[in-house]
């Protein structure tokens, strides 16, 4: 299965390289190419800012979880190594 995928990629790769090297002018969309002070451009700026905020908050939550898990594991490991034997009566 894996060999057939690699053969397919070997056939498509030259086509991708030729497509990327084709000299075509890049065209911006009408929202990006228009007037910077237009309501569409301002709305697009706010939309991008909101998306960046969502992505950063999710990444912050993932980082906070791993920091919490790491601290919890270190605390439990420390508690196991520092366990004091209590004499029984």
N, CA, C and O atoms as CSV, one atom per row, in Angstrom:
chain,resi,resn,atom,element,x,y,z
A,1,UNK,N,N,0.832,-1.200,0.000
A,1,UNK,CA,C,0.000,0.000,0.000
A,1,UNK,C,C,0.872,1.257,0.000
A,1,UNK,O,O,0.629,2.201,-0.752
A,2,UNK,N,N,1.900,1.246,0.867
A,2,UNK,CA,C,2.744,2.434,0.987
A,2,UNK,C,C,3.537,2.687,-0.284
A,2,UNK,O,O,3.750,3.839,-0.664
A,3,UNK,N,N,3.979,1.620,-0.946
A,3,UNK,CA,C,4.759,1.770,-2.169
A,3,UNK,C,C,3.895,2.387,-3.272
A,3,UNK,O,O,4.373,3.222,-4.040
A,4,UNK,N,N,2.641,1.983,-3.349
A,4,UNK,CA,C,1.774,2.549,-4.386
A,4,UNK,C,C,1.523,4.033,-4.147
A,4,UNK,O,O,1.391,4.800,-5.101
A,5,UNK,N,N,1.455,4.448,-2.868
A,5,UNK,CA,C,1.279,5.867,-2.562
A,5,UNK,C,C,2.513,6.647,-2.988
A,5,UNK,O,O,2.401,7.736,-3.552
A,6,UNK,N,N,3.692,6.091,-2.719
A,6,UNK,CA,C,4.926,6.764,-3.120
A,6,UNK,C,C,5.057,6.846,-4.640
A,6,UNK,O,O,5.552,7.845,-5.162
A,7,UNK,N,N,4.623,5.814,-5.349
A,7,UNK,CA,C,4.665,5.867,-6.809
A,7,UNK,C,C,3.739,6.952,-7.337
A,7,UNK,O,O,4.080,7.675,-8.273
A,8,UNK,N,N,2.557,7.058,-6.724
A,8,UNK,CA,C,1.620,8.096,-7.130
A,8,UNK,C,C,2.178,9.485,-6.880
A,8,UNK,O,O,2.003,10.387,-7.698
A,9,UNK,N,N,2.859,9.659,-5.735
A,9,UNK,CA,C,3.463,10.953,-5.429
A,9,UNK,C,C,4.578,11.261,-6.412
A,9,UNK,O,O,4.752,12.414,-6.805
A,10,UNK,N,N,5.344,10.240,-6.818
A,10,UNK,CA,C,6.424,10.433,-7.787
A,10,UNK,C,C,5.904,10.878,-9.138
A,10,UNK,O,O,6.608,11.558,-9.884
A,11,UNK,N,N,4.685,10.501,-9.456
A,11,UNK,CA,C,4.092,10.922,-10.726
A,11,UNK,C,C,3.522,12.332,-10.641
A,11,UNK,O,O,3.532,13.075,-11.623
A,12,UNK,N,N,3.025,12.693,-9.467
A,12,UNK,CA,C,2.384,13.993,-9.309
A,12,UNK,C,C,3.405,15.092,-9.005
A,12,UNK,O,O,3.181,16.250,-9.357
A,13,UNK,N,N,4.514,14.750,-8.363
A,13,UNK,CA,C,5.489,15.759,-7.930
A,13,UNK,C,C,6.002,16.641,-9.080
A,13,UNK,O,O,6.020,17.862,-8.925
A,14,UNK,N,N,6.416,16.084,-10.217
A,14,UNK,CA,C,6.871,16.976,-11.309
A,14,UNK,C,C,5.781,17.933,-11.776
A,14,UNK,O,O,6.065,19.081,-12.119
A,15,UNK,N,N,4.530,17.464,-11.790
A,15,UNK,CA,C,3.428,18.335,-12.177
A,15,UNK,C,C,3.258,19.482,-11.179
A,15,UNK,O,O,3.001,20.619,-11.574
A,16,UNK,N,N,3.403,19.178,-9.879
A,16,UNK,CA,C,3.314,20.229,-8.863
A,16,UNK,C,C,4.437,21.247,-9.013
A,16,UNK,O,O,4.206,22.450,-8.890
A,17,UNK,N,N,5.641,20.775,-9.277
A,17,UNK,CA,C,6.781,21.687,-9.448
A,17,UNK,C,C,6.559,22.588,-10.664
A,17,UNK,O,O,6.805,23.792,-10.598
A,18,UNK,N,N,6.102,22.016,-11.753
A,18,UNK,CA,C,5.851,22.831,-12.948
A,18,UNK,C,C,4.736,23.845,-12.704
A,18,UNK,O,O,4.804,24.973,-13.194
A,19,UNK,N,N,3.722,23.454,-11.959
A,19,UNK,CA,C,2.630,24.374,-11.658
A,19,UNK,C,C,3.123,25.538,-10.815
A,19,UNK,O,O,2.733,26.682,-11.048
A,20,UNK,N,N,3.973,25.259,-9.841
A,20,UNK,CA,C,4.493,26.332,-8.980
A,20,UNK,C,C,5.440,27.261,-9.734
A,20,UNK,O,O,5.556,28.437,-9.386
A,21,UNK,N,N,6.108,26.759,-10.744
A,21,UNK,CA,C,7.060,27.584,-11.488
A,21,UNK,C,C,6.400,28.369,-12.614
A,21,UNK,O,O,7.058,29.192,-13.251
A,22,UNK,N,N,5.126,28.138,-12.871
A,22,UNK,CA,C,4.425,28.832,-13.941
A,22,UNK,C,C,4.276,30.310,-13.579
A,22,UNK,O,O,3.737,30.630,-12.519
A,23,UNK,N,N,4.743,31.210,-14.437
A,23,UNK,CA,C,4.688,32.637,-14.100
A,23,UNK,C,C,3.282,33.221,-14.277
A,23,UNK,O,O,2.907,33.668,-15.361
A,24,UNK,N,N,2.536,33.204,-13.204
A,24,UNK,CA,C,1.191,33.767,-13.211
A,24,UNK,C,C,1.154,34.862,-12.160
A,24,UNK,O,O,1.702,34.706,-11.069
A,25,UNK,N,N,0.516,35.951,-12.488
A,25,UNK,CA,C,0.399,37.051,-11.543
A,25,UNK,C,C,-0.589,36.681,-10.457
A,25,UNK,O,O,-1.668,36.158,-10.736
A,26,UNK,N,N,-0.217,36.954,-9.223
A,26,UNK,CA,C,-1.120,36.687,-8.104
A,26,UNK,C,C,-2.144,37.812,-8.014
A,26,UNK,O,O,-1.796,38.988,-8.128
A,27,UNK,N,N,-3.385,37.455,-7.813
A,27,UNK,CA,C,-4.463,38.425,-7.703
A,27,UNK,C,C,-5.041,38.373,-6.295
A,27,UNK,O,O,-5.344,37.299,-5.776
A,28,UNK,N,N,-5.190,39.524,-5.695
A,28,UNK,CA,C,-5.807,39.586,-4.378
A,28,UNK,C,C,-7.315,39.560,-4.522
A,28,UNK,O,O,-7.865,39.906,-5.567
A,29,UNK,N,N,-7.980,39.137,-3.436
A,29,UNK,CA,C,-9.438,39.140,-3.472
A,29,UNK,C,C,-9.946,40.587,-3.406
A,29,UNK,O,O,-9.181,41.507,-3.117
A,30,UNK,N,N,-11.223,40.773,-3.674
A,30,UNK,CA,C,-11.772,42.128,-3.717
A,30,UNK,C,C,-11.737,42.784,-2.338
A,30,UNK,O,O,-11.622,44.006,-2.246
A,31,UNK,N,N,-11.834,42.007,-1.276
A,31,UNK,CA,C,-11.783,42.588,0.074
A,31,UNK,C,C,-10.375,43.080,0.403
A,31,UNK,O,O,-10.212,44.134,1.018
A,32,UNK,N,N,-9.366,42.325,-0.004
A,32,UNK,CA,C,-7.982,42.724,0.313
A,32,UNK,C,C,-7.469,43.804,-0.632
A,32,UNK,O,O,-6.665,44.647,-0.233
A,33,UNK,N,N,-7.919,43.784,-1.854
A,33,UNK,CA,C,-7.407,44.704,-2.865
A,33,UNK,C,C,-8.065,46.075,-2.786
A,33,UNK,O,O,-7.554,47.043,-3.347
A,34,UNK,N,N,-9.180,46.160,-2.101
A,34,UNK,CA,C,-9.947,47.405,-2.076
A,34,UNK,C,C,-9.348,48.469,-1.178
A,34,UNK,O,O,-8.188,48.388,-0.775
A,35,UNK,N,N,-10.148,49.451,-0.879
A,35,UNK,CA,C,-9.739,50.590,-0.054
A,35,UNK,C,C,-9.504,50.133,1.393
A,35,UNK,O,O,-10.329,49.404,1.945
A,36,UNK,N,N,-8.389,50.552,2.015
A,36,UNK,CA,C,-8.087,50.094,3.374
A,36,UNK,C,C,-9.063,50.614,4.436
A,36,UNK,O,O,-9.210,49.989,5.487
A,37,UNK,N,N,-9.720,51.725,4.187
A,37,UNK,CA,C,-10.638,52.287,5.176
A,37,UNK,C,C,-12.093,51.890,4.934
A,37,UNK,O,O,-12.997,52.413,5.584
A,38,UNK,N,N,-12.317,50.975,4.009
A,38,UNK,CA,C,-13.698,50.577,3.725
A,38,UNK,C,C,-14.226,49.666,4.842
A,38,UNK,O,O,-13.439,49.025,5.539
A,39,UNK,N,N,-15.532,49.607,5.012
A,39,UNK,CA,C,-16.112,48.738,6.041
A,39,UNK,C,C,-15.770,47.267,5.844
A,39,UNK,O,O,-15.652,46.527,6.821
A,40,UNK,N,N,-15.609,46.833,4.604
A,40,UNK,CA,C,-15.260,45.432,4.351
A,40,UNK,C,C,-13.861,45.133,4.887
A,40,UNK,O,O,-13.643,44.097,5.515
A,41,UNK,N,N,-12.918,46.037,4.640
A,41,UNK,CA,C,-11.554,45.830,5.131
A,41,UNK,C,C,-11.505,45.852,6.654
A,41,UNK,O,O,-10.783,45.063,7.264
A,42,UNK,N,N,-12.265,46.746,7.268
A,42,UNK,CA,C,-12.302,46.801,8.729
A,42,UNK,C,C,-12.925,45.531,9.301
A,42,UNK,O,O,-12.453,45.002,10.307
A,43,UNK,N,N,-13.993,45.042,8.656
A,43,UNK,CA,C,-14.619,43.801,9.101
A,43,UNK,C,C,-13.691,42.610,8.962
A,43,UNK,O,O,-13.654,41.738,9.830
A,44,UNK,N,N,-12.935,42.574,7.862
A,44,UNK,CA,C,-11.979,41.507,7.653
A,44,UNK,C,C,-10.878,41.543,8.705
A,44,UNK,O,O,-10.442,40.499,9.187
A,45,UNK,N,N,-10.431,42.741,9.059
A,45,UNK,CA,C,-9.415,42.885,10.104
A,45,UNK,C,C,-9.927,42.363,11.437
A,45,UNK,O,O,-9.204,41.664,12.147
A,46,UNK,N,N,-11.172,42.697,11.788
A,46,UNK,CA,C,-11.754,42.207,13.040
A,46,UNK,C,C,-11.954,40.695,13.012
A,46,UNK,O,O,-11.773,40.024,14.028
A,47,UNK,N,N,-12.323,40.163,11.861
A,47,UNK,CA,C,-12.512,38.715,11.741
A,47,UNK,C,C,-11.196,37.971,11.934
A,47,UNK,O,O,-11.151,36.952,12.622
A,48,UNK,N,N,-10.135,38.476,11.333
A,48,UNK,CA,C,-8.817,37.865,11.492
A,48,UNK,C,C,-8.370,37.962,12.942
A,48,UNK,O,O,-7.828,37.002,13.489
A,49,UNK,N,N,-8.592,39.116,13.571
A,49,UNK,CA,C,-8.222,39.282,14.981
A,49,UNK,C,C,-8.987,38.307,15.875
A,49,UNK,O,O,-8.421,37.741,16.809
A,50,UNK,N,N,-10.271,38.115,15.585
A,50,UNK,CA,C,-11.069,37.172,16.379
A,50,UNK,C,C,-10.566,35.745,16.206
A,50,UNK,O,O,-10.486,34.993,17.177
A,51,UNK,N,N,-10.232,35.370,14.989
A,51,UNK,CA,C,-9.716,34.024,14.751
A,51,UNK,C,C,-8.377,33.807,15.439
A,51,UNK,O,O,-8.130,32.738,15.997
A,52,UNK,N,N,-7.515,34.813,15.401
A,52,UNK,CA,C,-6.237,34.699,16.101
A,52,UNK,C,C,-6.470,34.563,17.601
A,52,UNK,O,O,-5.789,33.784,18.267
A,53,UNK,N,N,-7.431,35.317,18.136
A,53,UNK,CA,C,-7.749,35.214,19.559
A,53,UNK,C,C,-8.255,33.834,19.936
A,53,UNK,O,O,-7.889,33.311,20.989
A,54,UNK,N,N,-9.085,33.237,19.103
A,54,UNK,CA,C,-9.596,31.888,19.385
A,54,UNK,C,C,-8.460,30.870,19.352
A,54,UNK,O,O,-8.356,30.024,20.240
A,55,UNK,N,N,-7.619,30.950,18.344
A,55,UNK,CA,C,-6.508,30.008,18.235
A,55,UNK,C,C,-5.572,30.150,19.427
A,55,UNK,O,O,-5.153,29.146,20.003
A,56,UNK,N,N,-5.237,31.378,19.805
A,56,UNK,CA,C,-4.334,31.573,20.941
A,56,UNK,C,C,-4.952,31.110,22.251
A,56,UNK,O,O,-4.241,30.581,23.106
A,57,UNK,N,N,-6.248,31.292,22.430
A,57,UNK,CA,C,-6.877,30.828,23.669
A,57,UNK,C,C,-6.903,29.301,23.738
A,57,UNK,O,O,-6.709,28.734,24.814
A,58,UNK,N,N,-7.137,28.634,22.624
A,58,UNK,CA,C,-7.108,27.165,22.620
A,58,UNK,C,C,-5.693,26.659,22.886
A,58,UNK,O,O,-5.503,25.732,23.674
A,59,UNK,N,N,-4.711,27.257,22.240
A,59,UNK,CA,C,-3.331,26.854,22.495
A,59,UNK,C,C,-2.928,27.139,23.935
A,59,UNK,O,O,-2.197,26.354,24.540
A,60,UNK,N,N,-3.392,28.244,24.487
A,60,UNK,CA,C,-3.115,28.545,25.887
A,60,UNK,C,C,-3.722,27.505,26.812
A,60,UNK,O,O,-3.100,27.124,27.804
A,61,UNK,N,N,-4.923,27.039,26.505
A,61,UNK,CA,C,-5.546,25.986,27.302
A,61,UNK,C,C,-4.779,24.680,27.233
A,61,UNK,O,O,-4.623,23.995,28.245
A,62,UNK,N,N,-4.295,24.327,26.044
A,62,UNK,CA,C,-3.503,23.105,25.895
A,62,UNK,C,C,-2.210,23.216,26.680
A,62,UNK,O,O,-1.817,22.265,27.356
A,63,UNK,N,N,-1.544,24.354,26.605
A,63,UNK,CA,C,-0.301,24.556,27.350
A,63,UNK,C,C,-0.562,24.521,28.845
A,63,UNK,O,O,0.207,23.917,29.592
A,64,UNK,N,N,-1.632,25.157,29.292
A,64,UNK,CA,C,-1.969,25.154,30.717
A,64,UNK,C,C,-2.241,23.737,31.210
A,64,UNK,O,O,-1.850,23.386,32.324
A,65,UNK,N,N,-2.907,22.918,30.395
A,65,UNK,CA,C,-3.167,21.534,30.794
A,65,UNK,C,C,-1.870,20.772,30.984
A,65,UNK,O,O,-1.703,20.073,31.983
A,66,UNK,N,N,-0.936,20.901,30.027
A,66,UNK,CA,C,0.309,20.158,30.146
A,66,UNK,C,C,1.179,20.666,31.292
A,66,UNK,O,O,1.869,19.876,31.936
A,67,UNK,N,N,1.156,21.961,31.552
A,67,UNK,CA,C,1.883,22.483,32.714
A,67,UNK,C,C,1.270,21.933,33.994
A,67,UNK,O,O,1.994,21.524,34.901
A,68,UNK,N,N,-0.053,21.919,34.074
A,68,UNK,CA,C,-0.734,21.369,35.253
A,68,UNK,C,C,-0.411,19.884,35.432
A,68,UNK,O,O,-0.113,19.442,36.541
A,69,UNK,N,N,-0.469,19.120,34.346
A,69,UNK,CA,C,-0.177,17.689,34.428
A,69,UNK,C,C,1.266,17.445,34.850
A,69,UNK,O,O,1.537,16.535,35.632
A,70,UNK,N,N,2.184,18.244,34.343
A,70,UNK,CA,C,3.591,18.098,34.704
A,70,UNK,C,C,3.815,18.408,36.178
A,70,UNK,O,O,4.525,17.676,36.867
A,71,UNK,N,N,3.211,19.493,36.665
A,71,UNK,CA,C,3.357,19.846,38.081
A,71,UNK,C,C,2.714,18.796,38.978
A,71,UNK,O,O,3.259,18.461,40.030
A,72,UNK,N,N,1.574,18.283,38.576
A,72,UNK,CA,C,0.889,17.260,39.361
A,72,UNK,C,C,1.742,15.993,39.440
A,72,UNK,O,O,1.858,15.391,40.508
A,73,UNK,N,N,2.333,15.587,38.327
A,73,UNK,CA,C,3.181,14.402,38.315
A,73,UNK,C,C,4.417,14.608,39.184
A,73,UNK,O,O,4.826,13.700,39.907
A,74,UNK,N,N,5.012,15.791,39.118
A,74,UNK,CA,C,6.188,16.075,39.946
A,74,UNK,C,C,5.816,16.088,41.422
A,74,UNK,O,O,6.583,15.615,42.261
A,75,UNK,N,N,4.645,16.627,41.742
A,75,UNK,CA,C,4.208,16.673,43.134
A,75,UNK,C,C,3.956,15.265,43.677
A,75,UNK,O,O,4.328,14.955,44.809
A,76,UNK,N,N,3.327,14.422,42.871
A,76,UNK,CA,C,3.076,13.046,43.301
A,76,UNK,C,C,4.365,12.249,43.436
A,76,UNK,O,O,4.507,11.445,44.357
A,77,UNK,N,N,5.303,12.470,42.522
A,77,UNK,CA,C,6.592,11.783,42.607
A,77,UNK,C,C,7.355,12.225,43.851
A,77,UNK,O,O,7.976,11.405,44.527
A,78,UNK,N,N,7.308,13.516,44.151
A,78,UNK,CA,C,7.977,14.035,45.345
A,78,UNK,C,C,7.336,13.461,46.603
A,78,UNK,O,O,8.039,13.127,47.557
A,79,UNK,N,N,6.026,13.344,46.616
A,79,UNK,CA,C,5.330,12.801,47.775
A,79,UNK,C,C,5.679,11.336,47.986
A,79,UNK,O,O,5.759,10.891,49.131
A,80,UNK,N,N,5.887,10.574,46.925
A,80,UNK,CA,C,6.253,9.169,47.056
A,80,UNK,C,C,7.678,9.003,47.567
A,80,UNK,O,O,7.946,8.102,48.362
A,81,UNK,N,N,8.594,9.858,47.123
A,81,UNK,CA,C,9.994,9.725,47.548
A,81,UNK,C,C,10.214,10.270,48.952
A,81,UNK,O,O,11.127,9.821,49.646
A,82,UNK,N,N,9.419,11.207,49.376
A,82,UNK,CA,C,9.566,11.824,50.697
A,82,UNK,C,C,8.610,11.236,51.728
A,82,UNK,O,O,8.421,11.812,52.800
A,83,UNK,N,N,8.020,10.118,51.418
A,83,UNK,CA,C,7.048,9.528,52.337
A,83,UNK,C,C,7.758,9.089,53.609
A,83,UNK,O,O,8.747,8.356,53.571
A,84,UNK,N,N,7.236,9.549,54.720
A,84,UNK,CA,C,7.835,9.241,56.024
A,84,UNK,C,C,7.122,8.044,56.600
A,84,UNK,O,O,5.893,7.970,56.584
A,85,UNK,N,N,7.901,7.102,57.113
A,85,UNK,CA,C,7.303,5.929,57.729
A,85,UNK,C,C,6.808,6.298,59.123
A,85,UNK,O,O,7.564,6.802,59.953
A,86,UNK,N,N,5.559,6.045,59.360
A,86,UNK,CA,C,4.967,6.354,60.646
A,86,UNK,C,C,5.030,5.094,61.514
A,86,UNK,O,O,4.555,4.038,61.095
A,87,UNK,N,N,5.615,5.189,62.731
A,87,UNK,CA,C,5.685,3.986,63.594
A,87,UNK,C,C,4.284,3.580,64.038
A,87,UNK,O,O,3.445,4.416,64.374
A,88,UNK,N,N,4.064,2.279,64.029
A,88,UNK,CA,C,2.764,1.764,64.460
A,88,UNK,C,C,2.853,1.317,65.906
A,88,UNK,O,O,3.873,0.775,66.331
A,89,UNK,N,N,1.803,1.539,66.654
A,89,UNK,CA,C,1.782,1.152,68.081
A,89,UNK,C,C,1.299,-0.243,68.248
A,89,UNK,O,O,1.216,-0.737,69.373
